[in-house]
């Protein structure tokens, strides 16, 4: 069990204020200050800047915050396992994880079906969000790991790759007269671009590869932002514009001739789906085993 001074330190870090931490913990502000001084004496360094920067972490404080936050979340999982043992239930904690929308809708169903066939009694709690949202939920301890497409801080999170997927351009069936489609990405700039909301991994990948070619979303003839992959596909099918997404998300429509792969010859992109968890977590081995199993 983590020390009460540790919980005080974590509250100050998360709330950014000694005063707000005192209110949250229902203790006095002098008590908060005393807890922090005791921790600083124990670790032999300042954890917060003094004076006008009060509440701002020093580099040592930031390092300690990341480590203790992970320990706090691990403690929650251990508590769940201990309670299960006391009730003569399976000791393994439930799978609490999040997925980005594309992974949830087009990759995870077959993986979960295979997993549940092997582990029929396992309790699974899966939620959905964009990469930024899932990272925040990981840090808060609301989920234990996440499957993401977008970027994350590799100093704070460990990861394992579970799949490598093609990323393609898609248009309606009569989008191009030429049977081979466009030769260059610039041939698509005259079209309206239909894309996901900011923060989504699918959009982040597109923006990154456009920037590598000195291009941006605004270089297309127009944009239409839609937060639903099925709705994006229907818009493209109706001729409202083109889009970029993982081939796995549009494979059925391509196979049935409802949409057309119009990926330019100079745009070959593959991207990894990754399982991420807090660095230093006691459950790291379990996450690595899951990643290996799901990658198969």
C-alpha positions in Angstrom: 0.0 0.0 0.0 1.4 3.4 -1.0 2.3 5.9 1.8 -0.2 8.7 2.5 2.5 11.2 1.7 2.7 9.6 -1.7 -1.0 10.2 -2.3 -0.5 13.8 -1.2 2.3 14.2 -3.7 0.3 12.7 -6.5 -2.7 14.9 -5.7 -0.5 18.0 -5.9 0.9 16.9 -9.2 -2.4 16.1 -10.8 -4.2 19.3 -9.5 -1.2 21.6 -9.9 -1.7 23.3 -6.6 -1.1 22.7 -2.9 -4.3 24.4 -2.1 -6.5 22.3 -4.4 -4.7 19.1 -3.2 -5.6 20.0 0.4 -9.2 20.5 -0.5 -9.3 17.3 -2.5 -7.8 15.3 0.4 -9.7 17.1 3.1 -6.5 18.1 5.0 -4.9 21.5 5.7 -2.5 23.2 3.3 0.3 23.1 6.0 -0.2 19.3 6.2 0.2 19.1 2.4 3.4 21.1 2.7 4.7 18.9 5.5 4.1 15.7 3.5 6.0 17.1 0.5 8.9 18.2 2.7 9.1 14.7 4.2 9.2 13.2 0.8 11.9 15.6 -0.3 13.9 14.7 2.8 13.5 11.0 2.0 14.6 11.3 -1.7 17.2 14.0 -0.9 16.1 16.5 -3.6 13.5 19.2 -4.3 10.4 17.9 -6.0 8.8 21.3 -6.7 10.2 24.7 -7.6 10.0 27.3 -4.9 8.6 30.8 -5.0 6.6 31.9 -8.0 6.8 28.5 -9.6 5.2 26.8 -6.6 3.4 23.6 -7.7 5.6 23.1 -10.8 7.6 19.9 -10.7 11.4 19.8 -10.9 13.0 17.2 -13.2 13.4 14.9 -10.2 9.8 15.5 -9.2 8.5 14.8 -12.7 10.5 11.5 -12.8 9.1 10.5 -9.4 5.5 11.5 -10.4 5.6 9.1 -13.5 7.0 6.3 -11.3 4.5 6.7 -8.4 1.6 7.2 -10.7 2.3 3.9 -12.3 2.7 2.3 -8.9 -0.7 3.7 -7.8 -2.4 2.2 -10.8 -0.6 -1.1 -10.2 -1.8 -1.0 -6.7 -5.4 -0.7 -7.9 -5.0 -3.8 -10.0 -3.4 -5.7 -7.1 -6.3 -4.7 -4.9 -8.8 -6.1 -7.4 -6.9 -9.4 -7.6 -6.7 -9.7 -3.8 -10.4 -9.1 -3.5 -11.1 -11.8 -6.1 -8.9 -14.3 -4.2 -10.8 -13.6 -1.0 -14.1 -14.4 -2.8 -12.7 -17.5 -4.4 -12.9 -16.0 -7.8 -10.2 -16.2 -10.5 -7.2 -14.1 -9.4 -6.5 -12.6 -12.8 -7.8 -9.0 -12.9 -10.2 -8.1 -15.7 -8.9 -6.8 -19.0 -9.6 -3.1 -18.9 -8.4 -1.4 -22.1 -9.2 1.1 -24.7 -8.9 1.1 -28.5 -8.9 3.8 -31.1 -12.0 3.8 -33.3 -10.5 2.1 -36.3 -8.9 -0.7 -34.3 -12.1 -1.2 -32.3 -14.4 -1.4 -35.3 -12.2 -3.2 -37.9 -9.4 -5.1 -36.2 -10.4 -5.9 -32.6 -13.6 -8.0 -33.2 -11.8 -11.0 -34.7 -9.0 -10.7 -32.1 -11.5 -10.7 -29.2 -13.4 -13.6 -30.7 -10.2 -15.6 -30.8 -9.2 -14.5 -27.3 -12.6 -15.3 -25.7 -12.6 -18.8 -27.3 -9.3 -19.4 -25.4 -10.4 -17.6 -22.2 -14.2 -18.0 -22.0 -14.5 -16.9 -18.4 -12.4 -13.8 -18.7 -14.0 -10.4 -17.9 -13.3 -7.9 -20.6 -14.0 -4.1 -20.4 -13.2 -2.4 -23.7 -13.7 1.4 -24.3 -13.1 3.6 -27.3 -11.4 7.0 -27.8 -8.8 8.7 -29.8 -5.1 8.3 -28.9 -4.9 11.4 -26.8 -8.0 10.4 -24.8 -6.7 6.9 -24.2 -3.3 8.2 -23.0 -5.1 10.4 -20.5 -7.2 7.4 -19.3 -4.1 5.3 -18.9 -2.4 7.9 -16.7 -5.6 8.3 -14.6 -5.7 4.5 -14.1 -9.1 4.1 -15.7 -7.7 1.6 -18.2 -4.6 -0.6 -17.9 -3.4 -0.6 -21.5 -4.5 0.7 -24.9 -4.4 -0.2 -28.6 -3.5 2.9 -30.6 -2.5 4.2 -34.0 -1.4 7.7 -33.1 1.8 9.0 -31.5 2.5 8.7 -27.8 5.4 9.6 -25.4 7.8 6.7 -25.5 9.6 7.9 -22.4 6.3 7.3 -20.4 4.9 4.3 -22.2 6.2 0.9 -23.2 4.7 -0.8 -26.3 4.5 -3.8 -28.5 3.4 -3.9 -32.1 0.3 -6.1 -32.8 -0.3 -5.4 -36.5 1.1 -3.6 -39.5 -1.6 -2.2 -41.8 -1.7 -0.6 -45.2 -3.0 3.0 -45.4 -4.7 3.9 -48.6 -6.6 6.5 -50.5 -10.2 5.7 -51.4 -12.7 7.2 -53.8 -16.0 6.4 -55.4 -16.0 3.7 -58.1 -15.8 6.2 -61.0 -13.3 8.6 -59.3 -10.6 8.2 -62.0 -10.9 7.3 -65.7 -7.4 5.8 -65.8 -7.5 2.1 -64.7 -4.4 2.5 -62.5 -5.6 5.6 -60.7 -3.5 8.6 -60.0 0.3 8.6 -60.5 1.0 11.2 -57.8 -0.4 12.4 -54.5 -0.7 15.9 -56.1 -3.2 14.5 -58.6 -5.6 14.2 -55.6 -5.4 17.8 -54.5 -8.2 18.9 -56.7 -10.7 16.7 -54.7 -12.5 17.4 -51.5 -10.9 15.6 -48.6 -13.1 13.8 -46.1 -11.3 13.1 -42.8 -11.6 12.3 -39.2 -11.6 14.8 -36.3 -8.3 16.3 -34.9 -6.7 13.9 -32.4 -7.6 10.8 -34.3 -4.8 8.5 -35.2 -6.1 8.1 -38.8 -5.9 11.8 -39.4 -2.5 12.2 -37.6 -1.0 9.7 -40.0 -2.3 11.6 -43.0 -1.1 14.9 -41.7 2.4 13.5 -41.0 2.8 12.0 -44.5 1.4 15.1 -46.2 3.9 17.3 -44.2 6.8 15.0 -45.4 5.8 16.1 -48.9 5.5 19.8 -48.0 1.7 19.5 -48.2 -1.2 20.0 -45.7 -4.9 19.2 -45.4 -5.6 22.7 -46.6 -4.0 22.1 -50.0 -7.0 20.0 -51.0 -9.9 21.6 -52.9 -12.0 21.4 -49.7 -12.4 19.5 -46.5 -15.2 17.7 -44.8 -14.7 16.6 -41.2 -16.7 13.6 -40.1 -16.1 11.7 -36.8 -17.5 8.4 -38.0 -15.7 6.0 -40.3 -19.0 4.4 -41.7 -20.3 7.9 -42.4 -17.0 8.8 -44.2 -17.3 5.8 -46.4 -20.9 6.6 -47.3 -19.9 10.1 -48.1 -17.1 8.9 -50.4 -19.4 6.3 -52.0 -21.9 9.1 -52.8 -19.2 11.1 -54.5 -18.7 13.8 -51.8 -15.0 13.5 -51.9 -12.0 11.2 -51.2 -10.5 9.9 -48.0 -7.5 8.1 -46.6 -7.9 5.3 -44.1 -6.6 1.8 -43.3 -7.3 -0.7 -45.9 -8.7 -3.0 -43.2 -11.4 -0.5 -42.5 -12.6 -0.4 -46.1 -11.8 -3.9 -47.4 -15.4 -5.1 -47.6 -16.4 -2.1 -49.8 -13.4 -2.6 -52.0 -14.1 -6.3 -52.5 -17.8 -5.6 -53.3 -16.9 -2.8 -55.8 -18.7 -0.1 -53.8 -15.5 2.0 -53.4 -12.2 2.2 -55.3 -8.6 2.1 -54.1 -7.1 5.3 -55.6 -3.8 5.2 -53.7 -1.2 7.1 -55.8 1.8 5.2 -57.1 4.1 7.5 -55.0 2.2 7.0 -51.7 3.0 3.6 -50.1 2.3 3.9 -46.4 2.1 1.2 -43.7 1.5 1.9 -40.1 1.7 -0.1 -36.9 -1.1 -0.8 -34.4 0.5 -0.8 -31.0 -0.4 -2.0 -27.5 0.9 0.5 -25.0 1.1 0.6 -21.2 2.7 2.7 -18.5 6.5 2.2 -18.3 7.5 0.3 -15.2 4.2 -1.4 -14.7 4.2 -4.6 -12.7 1.8 -6.0 -15.3 4.2 -5.5 -18.2 4.8 -9.2 -18.8 1.0 -9.8 -19.1 0.7 -7.0 -21.6 3.6 -8.4 -23.6 2.0 -11.9 -23.6 -1.3 -10.4 -24.8 0.4 -8.5 -27.6 2.2 -11.7 -28.8 -1.1 -13.6 -28.7 -3.1 -11.0 -30.5 -0.5 -10.4 -33.1 -0.9 -14.0 -34.2 
